[in-house]
Amino acid sequence: MSIIYKYITLQISKYFGIVLTFVIGIYIAVDFFEKIDDFMEAGLPYSKILFFFILEIPFVIAQILPICILLAVLIVFSLMTRHNEIVALRSSGIRIYYLFKPVVIIGCILGGLLFFFSNVIVPITKAKSNQIWLREVRKESTVITEEKNIWIKGNRLITHINYFNPKVKIIYGITVYRFDQGFQLIRRIDAQEGAFKQNKWLLTGIMEQNLDKEQGDYHITFRDQQVEELDFIPDDLNRVAKKSEEMTYKELSAYIKKVETEGYDATNYRVDLYAKVAFPFICIIMCMVGTGIGVRGKIKEGMPVVIAYGIGTAFLYWIFYSFCLSLGYGGMLPPSIAAWIANLAFFCFGAVTLLNAES
């Protein structure tokens, strides 16, 4: 490795570590002050609170790693530009593409690290932190026994949901068990699906069984539709249903196959599956953008201008990326295109930025 490569690599690594630590600290501090009242009301010990925020760190890293490498690259090259190091290197015949080589290697390494974090570390830590938040802090009565089986315990009522589609707020494969004070089953409802309308659940395809205590048997009734008051709303299911970030790529892929085999719509999860692969590539793109912006000789007004330009670019990417994913969730774009189109657009932008910097 040449001296220039070593210098750029060490400087980027140093500032990347500083920025990453600073951003994690801010994120955790804000999250702490937002949730501390809930923790105190729940009576959790300080050790469990500390453990919760430690579990949150991998998820935070997976979210902010691209912006951190962008800021690190911007800082290093803007400092080199300010000190006329870029001018000296270019006057010696060194092209911008030569300086970009160690940067793109760092981007590839961080992209692989981000993929590893998102698919190995985050699913474990996020599931545990959500479990602490929902069960020990929020005292949720909903329990996930498998990936798509939701059990809800209410007031002498237990409900099982085979699958919940958050996009259309419809539940499928519902079974409701109602008990008396002696915990004897007095009523059971089996329904094909249920839709949340006017703050109530409209069940369809119903088979209802009611206990006749005098005769000691159950009377069966079939109905096409029936309004039923249940102890939960779609927002409750959104909080507790197993999320894509709690599953590895392999688990999510198997889950999609299982859901689609049973005839349910898994578009949301399929978009998230492609996003698990697409999102880590943003590290390489941010390295391209950061290099192109940082080495431009005409941007010498000061580092704040360069940083603001870079943050604005990252913000636009995140808005466009989230918008494309929303189009994928809504079925207006194929899942693969929804996950990759933002990367393609900003890769072109990064390439143009590098070309302008070289000229």
N, C-alpha and C positions, 0 to 999 in steps of 0.2 A: 504494500500500500504506500502510495506517495505521501510526501509531507503535507501536501495540500489536502488530500483525502483525509488524512488523520486529523488535521486541524478542523476541517468542516465537520467531520463526524463527532469529534469531541465537543465542539462548540454546540452543535445541534442537540447532542445528548444532554449536555449540561442544562441548557435552557429548557429543553423538553421536561426534564425532571423538575425544574423550578416551577414551570407553568402548571404541570400536572398536579404537583403538591398544593400549589396556591388555589387552583380551581376546585380540587377535591375539598380543601379546607372550607372554602366559601360555601360550596354545595351542602356539606354536612352541617355547617353552622346554621344555614338558613333552614334546613330540614329539621334540625334539632329544636330551634325556637318555635317552629310551626307545630311540632308534635309533643313538646315537653308537657304541656297541660294534660294531654290525653294519657301520657305515661303516668303522670302523678295521680290522676283520677283512678287509673286502673291499679295503682299500688304496686307497680313493678319495681323490683330492686334495681339499684344502679348498675349492677353487673349485667343484668339482662338488657337494660337500655343500651349500655356500651356494646354488648354483643350484637344487638340489632343494628346499630350504625356501622359496626365492622362488617356485618353481612351485606350492608348496602354499598360498600365501597367498590366491589367488583362491577356491579351494575353501573355505578357512576363512571368508572373508568371506561367501560364499554361505550358509554354515551359521549364522553368528552374527549376521548383519545384523538379523533381526527382534528378537532379544533386546536388541541394542544400541540400537535406536530406542526400544524399550519402556523401557529404563533411562534413556535421555536424557529422554524425556517425563516419566517419574516424577520425576526429579531436578529438572527445571525447575519443574513445577507444585507439587511438595512444598516447594521453596524459596519460591515465590510464596505458598503457603499459610502457611508459617512466618512470613513477613514481612508477613502480612496484606494482601498485594497482591490476592489473590483476593477478600477481603472488601470492599476498597475498590472494586474494579471492579464487583462485584455490587451494591454499594450505589449505584453510579452508573447502574444500569440495564442493565449489560452482562451478557448471559446466557452460560452455559457454552458453548452452541452457537456463539456468536460467537468464543470463544477456541479452539474446536475446528477452525474453518475452516483456519487456517494449518497446523495439525497434520495434518489429513487430506490436505492438498496435499503435505506432506512425505512422508506415507505412500505416496501414489500415485507420487511421483517415485522413492522408494526401491524400491517394488514393481516399477516398470519397470526400474530399475537392476539389481535382483536377477534379473529374468527375463533381461536382457541378459547378466549375468555367468554365469548357469546354462546358457545356450544358446549363448554365443559364446566366452567366455573360458575357463571351467572345462573344457569338453571338450578344449581344446587343451593347457592346462597340466596337467590331471590325467592325460591320456594320456602326456605326456612324463615326469612324475614317476613314474608307475607303471612306465614302461619302465626308468627308472634303477634303481628299487627291485628289480624282478624280474630284470632281466638283468645288471646290474652289481653289485648287492649280494647278492641271493639266488641268483644264478647259475642261474635257472630255464632249463630246456631247452625250455620250451614257447614257441611263437611264434604270433602271430596274423597271418595273411596277409590275411584279409578280416574282415568284421564277424562272421561266424558260422563261419568255417573255422578249425579249431584243428589245428596240427601239433605233434606231440610227438616229440622225439628222445631215445631211450633207448640202452641198451647193445645196439648192432647191431640196433636196432629203431626204426622210424619209424611213427608212428600218425597217421592223419588222421581227424578227427571233423567231421562236417558240422554238427551242432547238439547243444548240451548244455542240458538242462533242469535247472537247479539245484534246483527245487522237489521233484522226484521222483527226482533223481540218476540220470537216464537219459540215455545218449548215443545219437545216431541217425546212421545213415550212416557206419559205421566201416570203415576200411581199415587193415590192419596189414601192414607190410612187414618181413620178417626177413632179415638178411644174414649171410653167413659172414665169416670173417676177411679174405677178399679183397674184401669188399663186393660179393659176387655175390648177387643175390636168390635165396633158396632156398625162401621160403615167403610166400604172400600170403593174407590172410583178408579177405573182404568180408562184413559183417554188417549187417542192417537196424537193429538196436538192441542196446544192452547195458545191463544193470542191475547195480549194485554190491551184492552180497550176500555176507555172511560174509567180508569183506575180499578178495573176488575178483570178477571181472567175468563175468557170465553173458550170453553173446552168443546171439542168436536170428536165424534166417533167414540161415544161413551158407553161403558158397561158399568152399572152401579149395583153394588150388593149391600143390602141393609139387613141388620140382625133383627129377627123376631124373637125377643127374649122369652115369650110364652111358649113358642114351639121349639126354640133352640136351634133354628136353622136360618139361612140367609135367603132373602128374596132378590132375584136378579131382574134388573130393568135395563133396557137398551134405549139410548137417546141419540139423536143426531147432534144436538147442541145443548149446552147448559152453562149458565153463568155461575161461577164458583168463587167464593171469597177464600183466598189463600193467604198465608202469612208472609208473603214476600212479593217484591216487585222486580222488574227487569234490572234496575240499578243494583239490587242486592246480588243478583246472579252475576252481573258484570264484575263485581268486586271479588267474588269467590271462585268463579269458573277458572279453571286452569288456563293460564295464558301462554302465549307462544314463547316468551322469554324464559318460562320455567321448564321448557322442554329442549333437549338437544335436537340437532338436525335429524338424527336417526329416529328419535322418539316422535318428533313432529311429522316426519314422513310416514311413519307407521300409523300414527293417529289419523292422518288424512285418509289413508287407504281404508282404515276401519270405518270412518265416518261415511265416506262415499260408498263403501260396500253396502252399508245399511240404508242407502238411499237419501242421505242428508246432504245439504249444501255445505261444502268445506272451502268456499272461495276465500274467506278471510284468512284461514290458516295456510292456504296454498300461497297467497301473496306473502305472508310472513315467512314461509319456507324459502321462497326465492330471495327475500330481503336478507335472510341470514347469510347468504352467499354474496349478495350484491353490496351490502353495506361496508364490509371490510375494505373493498377496493377504493373507498373514498380516501383512505390514507395516502395512496399513491397519487390520487388526483389533487389532494390538498398540498402534497409536496411539489407537484408541478406548478400549481397556482402560486404557492408561496415563493418558489424560486423565481418565477417570472415577474412577480410584483417586486420582490426584494432587490433584485439586481438591476432594475431599471434605473439608469443614471439620472433620468429627469425627476425622479422622486427623491429629492434630497432636502425637502422642506423640514423633515424631522420624522423620527420614528412614530409618533402618534398618528401621522397621516397614513403611514404604511400599515400600522396595526388596524386602524379604522377601516382601511380599504380591505384588508384581509378578513376582518370580522364581518364586514358587510357581505363579502363574497360567501363566507360560510353560512351566514344567516339566509341569504338567498337560496343557497343549495338546500338547506334544511326545509325551507318553506316549499320549494319546488318538489323535493323528495317526498315530503308528507302529503302534498297535494296529489302526486302521482299514485301514492299508495292508497289514498282515499278513492281515487278513480278505480283502482283495482278492487278495493273492497266493494264498491258499488257495482261492479261488473261492467263498467264502461271501458276498461282496458283489460287485456289478458294479464294474468298474474305475473308472468315473466317480464312483459314489457313494463308494467307498472313498477316493478322493482328495479329495473335496469336503466330506464330512460333518463333519469336524473344523472346517473353516472356517465352515460354517453354524452349528454349535453355539456356537462362540466368538464369532461375529458377534452372535448373540442375547445372549450373556453381556455383550459390550461395549456393546450397545445398552441393556441393563438397567442396567449400571453408569453410563452417561451419564445415563439418566433419574433414577436415584437421586441423582446428584451435582447435577442441576438442581433437584431438589425440596428 
